[in-house]
Structures are given as structure tokens and as C-alpha cells.
């Protein structure tokens, strides 16, 4: 496996201000002191799979680690699942090493052709498997959601996203490759969403999912069932 421009800035004070005025002002209570560490993943159907880890204590946020994994062609030819195995091992190692509290991953873009969408789903599958094996909550965000959150524009291009991530994380250099910058953006998107949820006391995704499943049952009208006496039931024998 090949790591592209892998960069570690562990223990530094790289801060970002993704509307961090509101993020930092989280009610001013104990919730604002809760630590969150998000592993962002940008799965790729053919190119490098980007990853990035952003840490937040509710007031300050810093980038801990980022990079991208490109599986060499020779490795991919070994077996149909070789690349997926390498991605799974990478995810497991990152989770064990950095102990994130959540994993944020980009959802499948519906406009992709069928073959690309299926390949991307396979990569997402091993990412979700690694998270589940380590008891890690997973949150998905569409590309447009991530771009709108980080760049303020849902159709921002790769270069714009790289520059915004660099500015928001106060990085000394532009994160490369673009896949790694996208992964950091996905992590920041989840931090923004989670901080807003805590600030306004909104239910989490799991609670909303449970309520949506129960709502149709509660709203369904009771059916009146007329039971016939056993003497009125004719035998078919």
C-alpha cells in the first residue's frame, strides 16, 4: 500500500474557525467541554482513499493527522478484495491509534454510473465494517453538504476545498492530495453538525431513526376484527 503525502501534526495547536464562534459558544456549560475526535473518510472508487482526524474540546479544534491511501495496481491484481483489505486494515489502525469518538464518511453520490457507485459502496462497506468492529458511531454526509458547510458553496471545486480546509485549520501548507483535504472537510462537517445539535438540544440520528420507525405504527388506525362464533365456521373437509 502507498501513502500519499502523509502528514502528521500531532499535539500541535492548529485551530480552525468553521463558524467556530458558534461552536465555541456552545451554551457555555459542561457540554462545551466535551471532547470529540472525528475520523473523516473520503472513500474512492479508483483513486486514493482520503482520511483525516480532527479533535475538538468544544472550544478549540485541531487537526491531528491526515493522508491518503493509494493501493498499487500490482496489489490490486493479487485478488479482487486486496484493495478492500488494505483499506479495512488502515481504518482499524487509525481507530486503534487515535481512538476517535465518531467516524464521518461521504455518502455515495447518486449521479455516479452504476459500476462506479457499486465500487464506491464496496469501499464504504469496509469502512463501516471497521467502525462497527470497534463500536464506533458512523455519520454520512453528501458531497454537497460537506462543501456547503466548509466552503459555504455546495458546488465548490477541489482546489477551493483545499484552500478552505487550509485556512480553517490554520495549516502551514495546503493539504495534499485533495482526497485528504476532503476527508478533513468531512470531519469538520460532522463537528459542526454535532456542535449545533448539542447547542440546540436536538435529538441524535439514532433517536430520529427510532422515532421514524415507530411513527407509522402509532399513526395506523386500529382495525376492527369481527370474530365469528365457532358454530358459524363451516368445515371445508
C-alpha positions as CSV (number, residue, x, y, z in Angstrom):
1,X,0.0,0.0,0.0
2,X,1.2,3.5,-0.7
3,X,0.5,6.6,1.4
4,X,0.4,9.9,-0.5
5,X,1.9,13.0,1.2
6,X,1.1,11.6,4.6
7,X,1.4,14.3,7.2
8,X,1.3,14.1,10.9
9,X,0.9,17.1,13.2
10,X,0.2,15.5,16.5
11,X,0.0,17.7,19.6
12,X,0.1,21.0,17.6
13,X,-2.3,23.9,18.0
14,X,-3.6,24.1,14.5
15,X,-7.1,25.6,15.1
16,X,-9.9,26.2,12.7
17,X,-12.9,28.6,12.8
18,X,-15.6,26.7,10.9
19,X,-18.2,29.0,12.3
20,X,-16.3,28.3,15.4
21,X,-17.7,31.4,17.0
22,X,-20.9,29.5,17.4
23,X,-19.1,26.2,18.0
24,X,-17.1,27.7,20.8
25,X,-20.1,29.3,22.4
26,X,-21.9,26.0,23.0
27,X,-24.2,27.1,25.8
28,X,-21.2,27.9,28.0
29,X,-21.9,24.8,30.1
30,X,-20.3,21.5,30.6
31,X,-21.3,20.3,27.1
32,X,-18.8,22.8,25.7
33,X,-16.1,20.9,27.4
34,X,-17.0,17.5,26.0
35,X,-14.2,16.2,23.7
36,X,-14.9,15.0,20.3
37,X,-12.5,13.4,17.9
38,X,-13.7,12.7,14.4
39,X,-12.2,10.4,11.8
40,X,-13.2,11.7,8.4
41,X,-13.0,9.4,5.4
42,X,-13.4,10.2,1.7
43,X,-13.8,6.8,0.0
44,X,-12.8,6.5,-3.6
45,X,-13.8,4.0,-6.3
46,X,-10.5,4.1,-8.1
47,X,-8.2,6.8,-6.7
48,X,-6.8,7.3,-3.2
49,X,-9.0,7.0,-0.1
50,X,-8.5,10.1,2.0
51,X,-8.6,10.2,5.8
52,X,-8.2,12.9,8.3
53,X,-8.7,13.3,12.1
54,X,-9.9,16.5,13.8
55,X,-10.1,16.9,17.5
56,X,-12.3,19.3,19.4
57,X,-12.8,20.1,23.1
58,X,-15.9,22.2,22.4
59,X,-13.9,25.4,22.3
60,X,-10.7,24.7,20.3
61,X,-10.3,22.4,17.3
62,X,-7.1,21.0,15.9
63,X,-6.0,18.7,13.1
64,X,-4.2,15.6,14.3
65,X,-3.5,13.6,11.3
66,X,-4.3,13.2,7.6
67,X,-3.3,11.4,4.5
68,X,-4.5,9.2,1.6
69,X,-4.1,5.6,0.7
70,X,-3.5,4.5,-2.9
71,X,-3.4,0.8,-3.4
72,X,-0.8,-0.1,-6.1
73,X,-2.0,-1.7,-9.3
74,X,0.2,-4.8,-8.6
75,X,-1.5,-5.2,-5.2
76,X,-5.0,-4.9,-6.7
77,X,-4.2,-7.6,-9.2
78,X,-3.4,-10.1,-6.4
79,X,-7.1,-10.6,-5.7
80,X,-10.4,-8.8,-6.1
81,X,-10.5,-7.9,-2.4
82,X,-6.9,-6.9,-1.9
83,X,-7.6,-3.2,-2.0
84,X,-10.6,-3.5,0.3
85,X,-8.4,-5.5,2.8
86,X,-5.8,-2.7,2.8
87,X,-8.4,0.0,3.4
88,X,-10.0,-2.0,6.2
89,X,-6.6,-2.5,7.9
90,X,-5.9,1.2,7.6
91,X,-9.2,2.1,9.1
92,X,-8.7,-0.3,12.0
93,X,-5.2,1.0,12.6
94,X,-6.3,4.6,12.7
95,X,-9.2,3.8,15.0
96,X,-6.9,2.0,17.4
97,X,-4.2,4.6,17.3
98,X,-6.3,7.8,17.6
99,X,-9.4,6.5,19.3
100,X,-11.9,8.8,17.6
101,X,-15.4,9.2,19.1
102,X,-17.1,9.2,15.7
103,X,-16.5,8.4,12.1
104,X,-17.8,10.6,9.3
105,X,-17.9,9.3,5.8
106,X,-19.0,10.8,2.5
107,X,-22.2,9.2,1.2
108,X,-22.5,7.7,-2.3
109,X,-23.1,10.3,-5.0
110,X,-26.3,9.2,-6.8
111,X,-25.3,10.7,-10.1
112,X,-22.4,8.2,-10.5
113,X,-22.7,5.5,-13.0
114,X,-23.7,2.1,-11.8
115,X,-20.2,0.5,-11.9
116,X,-18.6,3.4,-10.0
117,X,-21.4,3.5,-7.5
118,X,-21.0,-0.2,-6.7
119,X,-17.3,0.1,-6.3
120,X,-17.6,3.1,-4.0
121,X,-20.2,1.2,-2.0
122,X,-17.7,-1.7,-1.5
123,X,-15.1,0.8,-0.1
124,X,-17.7,2.4,2.1
125,X,-18.7,-1.1,3.3
126,X,-15.2,-2.0,4.7
127,X,-15.0,1.5,6.3
128,X,-18.4,0.8,8.0
129,X,-17.3,-2.7,9.0
130,X,-14.1,-1.3,10.7
131,X,-16.2,1.2,12.6
132,X,-18.7,-1.4,13.7
133,X,-16.0,-3.8,14.8
134,X,-14.6,-1.0,17.1
135,X,-18.1,0.2,18.4
136,X,-17.7,3.5,16.6
137,X,-20.7,5.6,15.5
138,X,-20.9,6.4,11.8
139,X,-22.3,9.5,10.2
140,X,-22.8,10.1,6.5
141,X,-22.8,13.4,4.6
142,X,-23.3,14.1,1.0
143,X,-20.6,15.9,-1.0
144,X,-22.9,19.0,-1.3
145,X,-23.4,19.1,2.5
146,X,-19.7,19.0,3.1
147,X,-18.9,21.7,0.5
148,X,-21.7,24.0,1.8
149,X,-20.5,23.6,5.4
150,X,-16.8,24.1,4.8
151,X,-16.7,26.4,1.7
152,X,-20.1,28.0,2.0
153,X,-20.9,26.8,-1.5
154,X,-22.3,23.4,-2.4
155,X,-20.6,23.3,-5.8
156,X,-17.0,24.2,-4.7
157,X,-14.3,22.5,-6.6
158,X,-11.4,20.5,-5.2
159,X,-9.0,23.4,-5.2
160,X,-11.4,25.7,-3.3
161,X,-12.0,22.9,-0.7
162,X,-8.2,22.5,-0.2
163,X,-7.7,26.2,0.3
164,X,-10.7,26.5,2.7
165,X,-9.5,23.5,4.8
166,X,-6.0,25.0,5.0
167,X,-7.5,28.3,6.1
168,X,-9.9,26.9,8.6
169,X,-7.3,24.6,10.2
170,X,-4.6,27.3,10.1
171,X,-2.3,24.9,8.3
172,X,1.1,26.0,7.1
173,X,0.6,24.3,3.7
174,X,-2.2,23.2,1.5
175,X,-3.3,19.6,2.4
176,X,-2.4,17.2,-0.4
177,X,-3.7,15.2,-2.1
178,X,-7.2,16.7,-2.5
179,X,-8.7,13.4,-1.2
180,X,-7.0,14.1,2.2
181,X,-8.4,17.6,2.3
182,X,-11.9,16.3,1.5
183,X,-11.6,13.8,4.4
184,X,-10.6,16.7,6.8
185,X,-13.6,18.6,5.5
186,X,-15.9,15.7,6.2
187,X,-14.6,15.5,9.8
188,X,-15.2,19.3,10.2
189,X,-18.7,19.0,8.7
190,X,-19.6,16.4,11.4
191,X,-18.1,18.5,14.2
192,X,-20.2,21.5,13.0
193,X,-23.4,19.3,12.8
194,X,-22.8,17.7,16.2
195,X,-22.0,21.0,17.9
196,X,-25.2,22.5,16.5
197,X,-27.1,19.5,17.7
198,X,-25.8,19.9,21.3
199,X,-26.2,23.6,21.3
200,X,-29.9,23.5,20.3
201,X,-30.7,20.3,22.2
202,X,-31.7,18.4,19.0
203,X,-32.1,14.6,19.0
204,X,-29.3,12.5,17.6
205,X,-29.7,10.5,14.4
206,X,-30.3,7.2,16.2
207,X,-33.2,8.7,18.2
208,X,-34.7,10.2,15.0
209,X,-34.4,6.9,13.2
210,X,-36.2,5.1,16.0
211,X,-39.0,7.6,16.1
212,X,-39.4,7.4,12.3
213,X,-39.8,3.6,12.6
214,X,-42.4,3.9,15.4
215,X,-44.4,6.8,13.9
216,X,-46.2,4.8,11.2
217,X,-47.2,2.2,13.8
218,X,-48.6,4.8,16.2
219,X,-50.5,6.6,13.4
220,X,-52.0,3.5,12.0
221,X,-55.8,3.2,12.8
222,X,-56.9,0.3,14.9
223,X,-58.6,-2.4,12.8
224,X,-61.9,-3.7,13.9
225,X,-61.8,-7.5,13.7
226,X,-65.1,-9.4,13.9
227,X,-64.7,-12.8,15.3
228,X,-67.4,-15.4,14.3
229,X,-68.6,-17.9,16.8
230,X,-67.1,-21.3,16.2
231,X,-70.6,-22.7,15.4
232,X,-70.7,-20.3,12.3
233,X,-67.4,-21.6,10.9
234,X,-68.1,-24.2,8.2
235,X,-65.7,-27.0,7.8
236,X,-64.1,-27.5,4.5
237,X,-63.4,-31.1,5.0
